[in-house]
Amino acid sequence: MLSAPHPVLSSPAEQVDPTAPAVVAAAADLLATLRHEPAMTGLAAPQIGLSWRLIAFDVRHHPRARSGAGELVVVNPRLAEAARWDCGREGCASVAGLTADVRRATHITVRGRLPGSGQPVTIEADAFEARCIQHQLDHLDGILFLDRVSGALSLHRRLHSCGG
């Protein structure tokens, strides 16, 4: 897992072929990492050193989750719709010891492709799942949650390991 300020985390990721064997292997790596870290709800390929547009998430077991697409990897995801903005607390495995209050949409639609088949997928997400997915999409654009903080009063020390 890469930590800020690693240059891969601050660079836009490249689109990839969802059917390429290396992309399918990376998708499996993302899921294995998510499963190994129970408090982690999402992960983007740049966090494991790959500058590819690939995210994984699973928020079903998080106490703030209202929607839950399940355990999913999306290749070349893009935000198609965003509505109902709100501020909420976020943390990141690539930024140890800090959380922050970040403004994000609470209802989103994301479109992308499934690894392996390349089949199109559309995800409708609310509340915490929407926040988690937007956080991962930011990683693909070289943006950390700290880049979205409005000021120092929005920063907090992480007091526990459960985060967004």
Accessible surface in RSA format (square Angstrom, percent):
REM  Atomic radii and reference values for relative SASA: ProtOr
REM  Chains: A
REM  Algorithm: Lee & Richards
REM  Probe-radius: 1.40
REM  Slices: 20
REM RES _ NUM      All-atoms   Total-Side   Main-Chain    Non-polar    All polar
REM                ABS   REL    ABS   REL    ABS   REL    ABS   REL    ABS   REL
RES MET A   1   102.25  53.0  34.38  22.8  67.88 161.6  34.68  29.5  67.57  89.5
RES LEU A   2    38.20  21.3  36.52  26.1   1.69   4.2  38.20  26.8   0.00   0.0
RES SER A   3    69.80  59.0  59.22  79.0  10.58  24.4  31.56  67.2  38.24  53.6
RES ALA A   4    34.37  31.6  14.55  22.5  19.83  45.1  14.86  20.9  19.51  51.7
RES PRO A   5   131.12  95.6 111.80 101.9  19.32  70.2 118.07  97.5  13.05  81.1
RES HIS A   6    66.98  36.6  60.27  41.9   6.71  17.2  41.68  43.0  25.30  29.4
RES PRO A   7    93.43  68.1  90.15  82.2   3.28  11.9  93.42  77.1   0.01   0.1
RES VAL A   8    33.41  22.0  31.35  28.4   2.06   5.0  33.16  28.8   0.24   0.7
RES LEU A   9     1.09   0.6   1.09   0.8   0.00   0.0   1.09   0.8   0.00   0.0
RES SER A  10    75.72  64.0  53.74  71.7  21.98  50.6  36.58  77.9  39.14  54.8
RES SER A  11    44.55  37.6  43.39  57.9   1.16   2.7  20.93  44.6  23.62  33.1
RES PRO A  12    96.66  70.4  85.10  77.6  11.56  42.0  85.10  70.3  11.56  71.9
RES ALA A  13    10.02   9.2   0.00   0.0  10.02  22.8   0.09   0.1   9.92  26.3
RES GLU A  14   118.98  68.3 113.59  85.9   5.40  12.8  37.00  71.6  81.99  66.9
RES GLN A  15   132.68  74.2 109.49  80.0  23.19  55.2  37.86  80.6  94.82  71.9
RES VAL A  16    24.77  16.3  11.28  10.2  13.50  32.5  20.75  18.0   4.03  10.9
RES ASP A  17    81.50  57.1  68.75  68.4  12.75  30.2  34.74  81.8  46.76  46.6
RES PRO A  18    20.09  14.6  20.09  18.3   0.00   0.0  20.09  16.6   0.00   0.0
RES THR A  19    71.26  50.7  54.77  55.5  16.49  39.3  38.22  51.3  33.04  49.9
RES ALA A  20    28.40  26.1  24.73  38.2   3.67   8.3  28.40  40.0   0.00   0.0
RES PRO A  21   114.84  83.7 105.01  95.7   9.83  35.7 110.46  91.2   4.38  27.2
RES ALA A  22    58.62  53.9  46.70  72.1  11.92  27.1  53.82  75.8   4.80  12.7
RES VAL A  23     4.36   2.9   4.36   3.9   0.00   0.0   4.36   3.8   0.00   0.0
RES VAL A  24    60.11  39.6  59.22  53.6   0.89   2.2  59.22  51.5   0.89   2.4
RES ALA A  25    55.95  51.4  48.20  74.4   7.75  17.6  55.03  77.5   0.92   2.4
RES ALA A  26     3.71   3.4   1.51   2.3   2.19   5.0   3.13   4.4   0.58   1.5
RES ALA A  27     5.17   4.7   5.17   8.0   0.00   0.0   5.17   7.3   0.00   0.0
RES ALA A  28    58.40  53.7  49.14  75.8   9.26  21.1  54.30  76.5   4.10  10.9
RES ASP A  29    79.89  56.0  78.00  77.6   1.89   4.5  12.95  30.5  66.94  66.8
RES LEU A  30     0.00   0.0   0.00   0.0   0.00   0.0   0.00   0.0   0.00   0.0
RES LEU A  31    32.10  17.9  32.10  23.0   0.00   0.0  32.10  22.5   0.00   0.0
RES ALA A  32    54.94  50.5  48.15  74.3   6.79  15.4  50.89  71.7   4.04  10.7
RES THR A  33    36.89  26.2  32.58  33.0   4.30  10.3  18.51  24.9  18.37  27.8
RES LEU A  34    10.73   6.0   5.26   3.8   5.47  13.7   5.51   3.9   5.22  14.0
RES ARG A  35   151.00  63.4 120.11  61.2  30.89  73.5  60.36  82.5  90.64  54.9
RES HIS A  36   141.96  77.6 122.41  85.1  19.55  50.0  80.17  82.6  61.79  71.9
RES GLU A  37    73.72  42.3  73.64  55.7   0.08   0.2   9.35  18.1  64.38  52.6
RES PRO A  38   125.12  91.2  92.57  84.4  32.55 118.3 100.74  83.2  24.39 151.6
RES ALA A  39    40.58  37.3  27.55  42.5  13.03  29.6  36.20  51.0   4.38  11.6
RES MET A  40    33.18  17.2  18.81  12.4  14.37  34.2  25.61  21.8   7.57  10.0
RES THR A  41     8.00   5.7   7.02   7.1   0.98   2.3   7.02   9.4   0.98   1.5
RES GLY A  42     7.77   9.6   0.00   N/A   7.77   9.6   0.00   0.0   7.77  17.4
RES LEU A  43     0.05   0.0   0.05   0.0   0.00   0.0   0.05   0.0   0.00   0.0
RES ALA A  44     0.00   0.0   0.00   0.0   0.00   0.0   0.00   0.0   0.00   0.0
RES ALA A  45     0.00   0.0   0.00   0.0   0.00   0.0   0.00   0.0   0.00   0.0
RES PRO A  46     0.19   0.1   0.19   0.2   0.00   0.0   0.19   0.2   0.00   0.0
RES GLN A  47     3.90   2.2   3.90   2.9   0.00   0.0   0.00   0.0   3.90   3.0
RES ILE A  48    49.39  28.1  23.34  17.4  26.05  62.8  26.96  19.4  22.43  60.9
RES GLY A  49    34.81  42.9   0.00   N/A  34.81  42.9  12.13  33.3  22.68  50.8
RES LEU A  50    52.64  29.3  51.56  36.9   1.09   2.7  52.64  37.0   0.00   0.0
RES SER A  51    37.59  31.8  32.24  43.0   5.35  12.3  26.83  57.1  10.76  15.1
RES TRP A  52    61.45  24.7  61.45  29.7   0.00   0.0  37.72  20.1  23.73  38.5
RES ARG A  53    36.47  15.3  36.47  18.6   0.00   0.0   6.77   9.2  29.70  18.0
RES LEU A  54     0.00   0.0   0.00   0.0   0.00   0.0   0.00   0.0   0.00   0.0
RES ILE A  55     0.20   0.1   0.20   0.2   0.00   0.0   0.20   0.1   0.00   0.0
RES ALA A  56     0.00   0.0   0.00   0.0   0.00   0.0   0.00   0.0   0.00   0.0
RES PHE A  57     0.45   0.2   0.45   0.3   0.00   0.0   0.45   0.3   0.00   0.0
RES ASP A  58    26.53  18.6  17.78  17.7   8.75  20.7   7.78  18.3  18.75  18.7
RES VAL A  59     0.62   0.4   0.04   0.0   0.58   1.4   0.35   0.3   0.26   0.7
RES ARG A  60   127.90  53.7  99.04  50.5  28.86  68.7  36.43  49.8  91.47  55.4
RES HIS A  61   162.10  88.6 130.45  90.7  31.66  81.0 101.48 104.6  60.63  70.5
RES HIS A  62    20.53  11.2   9.08   6.3  11.45  29.3   9.78  10.1  10.75  12.5
RES PRO A  63   117.02  85.3  74.77  68.2  42.26 153.6  88.14  72.8  28.88 179.5
RES ARG A  64   115.82  48.6 102.22  52.1  13.59  32.4  65.30  89.2  50.51  30.6
RES ALA A  65    29.01  26.7   4.65   7.2  24.36  55.4   4.75   6.7  24.26  64.3
RES ARG A  66   179.55  75.4 138.47  70.6  41.08  97.8  66.08  90.3 113.47  68.8
RES SER A  67    27.15  22.9  17.12  22.9  10.03  23.1  25.79  54.9   1.36   1.9
RES GLY A  68    44.85  55.3   0.00   N/A  44.85  55.3   6.99  19.2  37.86  84.8
RES ALA A  69    52.46  48.2  12.67  19.6  39.79  90.5  26.15  36.8  26.31  69.7
RES GLY A  70     9.45  11.6   0.00   N/A   9.45  11.6   9.24  25.3   0.21   0.5
RES GLU A  71    61.09  35.1  36.35  27.5  24.75  58.9   9.00  17.4  52.09  42.5
RES LEU A  72    34.26  19.1  32.42  23.2   1.84   4.6  34.26  24.1   0.00   0.0
RES VAL A  73     7.49   4.9   3.61   3.3   3.89   9.4   3.61   3.1   3.89  10.5
RES VAL A  74     0.07   0.0   0.07   0.1   0.00   0.0   0.07   0.1   0.00   0.0
RES VAL A  75     0.00   0.0   0.00   0.0   0.00   0.0   0.00   0.0   0.00   0.0
RES ASN A  76    26.00  17.9  16.94  16.4   9.05  21.8   7.18  17.3  18.82  18.2
RES PRO A  77     2.25   1.6   0.00   0.0   2.25   8.2   0.00   0.0   2.25  14.0
RES ARG A  78   138.72  58.2 134.63  68.6   4.09   9.7  63.19  86.4  75.53  45.8
RES LEU A  79    76.95  42.9  48.59  34.8  28.36  71.3  48.59  34.1  28.36  76.3
RES ALA A  80    39.04  35.9   6.60  10.2  32.45  73.8  12.36  17.4  26.68  70.7
RES GLU A  81   101.39  58.2  93.60  70.8   7.78  18.5  36.42  70.5  64.96  53.0
RES ALA A  82    40.76  37.5  10.59  16.3  30.17  68.6  10.94  15.4  29.82  79.0
RES ALA A  83    42.60  39.2  38.90  60.0   3.70   8.4  42.60  60.0   0.00   0.0
RES ARG A  84   148.11  62.2 128.53  65.5  19.58  46.6  76.17 104.1  71.94  43.6
RES TRP A  85   123.35  49.5  95.23  46.1  28.12  66.0  79.78  42.5  43.57  70.7
RES ASP A  86    80.59  56.5  76.42  76.1   4.17   9.9  13.41  31.6  67.18  67.0
RES CYS A  87    74.20  56.1  54.44  60.7  19.76  46.4  31.20  79.0  43.00  46.4
RES GLY A  88    19.14  23.6   0.00   N/A  19.14  23.6  19.14  52.5   0.00   0.0
RES ARG A  89   103.64  43.5  97.26  49.6   6.38  15.2  31.67  43.3  71.97  43.6
RES GLU A  90     1.54   0.9   0.45   0.3   1.09   2.6   1.54   3.0   0.00   0.0
RES GLY A  91     0.62   0.8   0.00   N/A   0.62   0.8   0.05   0.1   0.57   1.3
RES CYS A  92     3.86   2.9   0.39   0.4   3.47   8.2   2.33   5.9   1.53   1.7
RES ALA A  93    47.61  43.8  16.82  26.0  30.78  70.0  26.46  37.3  21.14  56.0
RES SER A  94     1.35   1.1   0.00   0.0   1.35   3.1   0.37   0.8   0.99   1.4
RES VAL A  95    12.46   8.2   9.12   8.3   3.34   8.0  12.30  10.7   0.15   0.4
RES ALA A  96    96.69  88.9  66.12 102.0  30.58  69.6  73.48 103.5  23.22  61.5
RES GLY A  97    39.50  48.7   0.00   N/A  39.50  48.7  29.68  81.4   9.82  22.0
RES LEU A  98    56.00  31.2  56.00  40.1   0.00   0.0  56.00  39.3   0.00   0.0
RES THR A  99    13.44   9.6  13.44  13.6   0.00   0.0  12.89  17.3   0.55   0.8
RES ALA A 100     0.00   0.0   0.00   0.0   0.00   0.0   0.00   0.0   0.00   0.0
RES ASP A 101    42.19  29.6  38.03  37.9   4.16   9.8  10.23  24.1  31.96  31.9
RES VAL A 102     0.43   0.3   0.06   0.1   0.38   0.9   0.43   0.4   0.00   0.0
RES ARG A 103   152.14  63.9 140.03  71.4  12.11  28.8  53.29  72.8  98.84  59.9
RES ARG A 104     7.38   3.1   7.18   3.7   0.20   0.5   1.24   1.7   6.14   3.7
RES ALA A 105     1.75   1.6   0.00   0.0   1.75   4.0   0.00   0.0   1.75   4.6
RES THR A 106    31.13  22.1  30.64  31.1   0.49   1.2  24.98  33.5   6.16   9.3
RES HIS A 107    44.61  24.4  44.54  31.0   0.07   0.2  31.01  32.0  13.60  15.8
RES ILE A 108     0.07   0.0   0.07   0.1   0.00   0.0   0.07   0.1   0.00   0.0
RES THR A 109     2.52   1.8   2.52   2.6   0.00   0.0   1.42   1.9   1.10   1.7
RES VAL A 110     0.48   0.3   0.48   0.4   0.00   0.0   0.48   0.4   0.00   0.0
RES ARG A 111    85.95  36.1  85.58  43.6   0.36   0.9  25.56  34.9  60.39  36.6
RES GLY A 112    10.90  13.4   0.00   N/A  10.90  13.4   6.81  18.7   4.09   9.2
RES ARG A 113   103.26  43.4 103.26  52.6   0.00   0.0  12.88  17.6  90.38  54.8
RES LEU A 114    46.95  26.1  46.95  33.6   0.00   0.0  46.95  33.0   0.00   0.0
RES PRO A 115    34.39  25.1  17.76  16.2  16.64  60.5  17.76  14.7  16.64 103.4
RES GLY A 116    33.80  41.7   0.00   N/A  33.80  41.7  20.96  57.5  12.84  28.7
RES SER A 117    78.35  66.2  42.07  56.1  36.28  83.6  50.03 106.5  28.32  39.7
RES GLY A 118    10.25  12.6   0.00   N/A  10.25  12.6   5.10  14.0   5.15  11.5
RES GLN A 119   105.86  59.2 100.83  73.7   5.03  12.0  24.00  51.1  81.85  62.1
RES PRO A 120    91.79  66.9  76.01  69.3  15.78  57.4  76.18  62.9  15.62  97.1
RES VAL A 121    27.85  18.3  21.28  19.3   6.57  15.8  26.22  22.8   1.63   4.4
RES THR A 122    73.08  52.0  45.57  46.2  27.51  65.6  26.48  35.6  46.60  70.4
RES ILE A 123     6.85   3.9   4.03   3.0   2.83   6.8   6.85   4.9   0.00   0.0
RES GLU A 124   103.77  59.6  84.30  63.8  19.47  46.3  47.53  91.9  56.24  45.9
RES ALA A 125     0.63   0.6   0.00   0.0   0.63   1.4   0.52   0.7   0.11   0.3
RES ASP A 126    37.00  25.9  37.00  36.8   0.00   0.0   1.15   2.7  35.85  35.8
RES ALA A 127    20.78  19.1  11.06  17.1   9.72  22.1  18.65  26.3   2.12   5.6
RES PHE A 128     7.36   3.7   1.76   1.1   5.60  14.6   5.38   3.3   1.99   5.7
RES GLU A 129     0.58   0.3   0.58   0.4   0.00   0.0   0.00   0.0   0.58   0.5
RES ALA A 130     0.00   0.0   0.00   0.0   0.00   0.0   0.00   0.0   0.00   0.0
RES ARG A 131    17.26   7.2  17.26   8.8   0.00   0.0   2.38   3.3  14.88   9.0
RES CYS A 132     0.82   0.6   0.00   0.0   0.82   1.9   0.82   2.1   0.00   0.0
RES ILE A 133     0.34   0.2   0.34   0.3   0.00   0.0   0.34   0.2   0.00   0.0
RES GLN A 134    10.75   6.0   9.79   7.2   0.96   2.3   5.23  11.1   5.52   4.2
RES HIS A 135     6.19   3.4   5.19   3.6   1.00   2.6   2.49   2.6   3.71   4.3
RES GLN A 136     3.39   1.9   3.39   2.5   0.00   0.0   0.00   0.0   3.39   2.6
RES LEU A 137    15.73   8.8  15.68  11.2   0.05   0.1  15.73  11.0   0.00   0.0
RES ASP A 138    10.43   7.3  10.43  10.4   0.00   0.0   1.18   2.8   9.25   9.2
RES HIS A 139     1.26   0.7   1.15   0.8   0.12   0.3   0.55   0.6   0.71   0.8
RES LEU A 140     0.00   0.0   0.00   0.0   0.00   0.0   0.00   0.0   0.00   0.0
RES ASP A 141    66.90  46.9  54.99  54.7  11.91  28.2  12.57  29.6  54.33  54.2
RES GLY A 142    11.33  14.0   0.00   N/A  11.33  14.0   0.25   0.7  11.08  24.8
RES ILE A 143    50.08  28.5  49.29  36.7   0.79   1.9  49.29  35.5   0.79   2.2
RES LEU A 144    22.21  12.4  21.77  15.6   0.44   1.1  22.21  15.6   0.00   0.0
RES PHE A 145     2.22   1.1   0.00   0.0   2.22   5.8   0.00   0.0   2.22   6.3
RES LEU A 146    56.69  31.6  43.43  31.1  13.26  33.3  43.66  30.7  13.03  35.1
RES ASP A 147    99.78  69.9  63.34  63.0  36.44  86.2  25.17  59.2  74.62  74.4
RES ARG A 148   109.15  45.8  84.76  43.2  24.39  58.1  18.20  24.9  90.95  55.1
RES VAL A 149    30.46  20.0   7.95   7.2  22.51  54.2   7.95   6.9  22.51  61.1
RES SER A 150   111.13  93.9  67.11  89.6  44.02 101.4  56.48 120.3  54.65  76.6
RES GLY A 151    34.70  42.8   0.00   N/A  34.70  42.8  34.70  95.2   0.00   0.0
RES ALA A 152    84.90  78.1  62.92  97.1  21.98  50.0  65.57  92.3  19.33  51.2
RES LEU A 153   175.06  97.5 156.28 111.8  18.78  47.2 159.11 111.7  15.95  42.9
RES SER A 154    15.85  13.4  14.45  19.3   1.40   3.2   1.34   2.8  14.51  20.3
RES LEU A 155    67.81  37.8  53.69  38.4  14.12  35.5  53.81  37.8  14.00  37.7
RES HIS A 156    53.09  29.0  45.54  31.7   7.55  19.3  35.26  36.3  17.83  20.7
RES ARG A 157   192.84  81.0 181.13  92.3  11.71  27.9  54.81  74.9 138.03  83.7
RES ARG A 158    65.08  27.3  41.99  21.4  23.10  55.0  19.93  27.2  45.15  27.4
RES LEU A 159   161.13  89.7 122.93  87.9  38.20  96.0 127.74  89.7  33.39  89.9
RES HIS A 160   120.17  65.7 106.68  74.1  13.49  34.5  87.70  90.4  32.47  37.8
RES SER A 161    86.01  72.7  72.16  96.3  13.85  31.9  45.96  97.9  40.04  56.1
RES CYS A 162    52.15  39.4  44.43  49.6   7.72  18.1  23.35  59.2  28.80  31.1
RES GLY A 163    14.91  18.4   0.00   N/A  14.91  18.4  12.05  33.1   2.86   6.4
RES GLY A 164    18.66  23.0   0.00   N/A  18.66  23.0   1.59   4.4  17.07  38.2
END  Absolute sums over single chains surface
CHAIN  1 A     7945.8       6154.1       1791.7       4427.8       3517.9
END  Absolute sums over all chains
TOTAL          7945.8       6154.1       1791.7       4427.8       3517.9
